[in-house]
Amino acid sequence: MAETKGNQPKVIIFTAPTCTYCNMTKKYLREKGIRFKEVDVSRDPAAAKDMVRRSGQMGVPVLDIGGKIVIGFDRPKINQYLGIK
């Protein structure tokens, strides 16, 4: 498993159960040993509004990595924000 540099930033992933890219993103984070909080926007309208407020996007996945937003399964950006390879 990859090591993060220093303390890992807080990671929140906004997902939906039927989202293939959400599942790919969660699998990738687990493989890298990254802890994350999953928020299912299909079950929580307030969380969906929060996701749109943070990202301007209605589609999932949306990741909040230490306050930096990643839209979709953007592996290079995820790696950059987490400081991993």
HELIX and SHEET records of a PDB file:
HELIX    1   1 THR A   20  GLU A   31  1                                  12    
HELIX    2   2 PRO A   45  SER A   55  1                                  11    
HELIX    3   3 ARG A   75  LEU A   82  1                                   8    
SHEET    1   A 4 LYS A  37  ASP A  40  0                                        
SHEET    2   A 4 VAL A  11  THR A  15  1                                        
SHEET    3   A 4 VAL A  62  ILE A  65 -1                                        
SHEET    4   A 4 LYS A  68  ILE A  71 -1                                        
END                                                                             
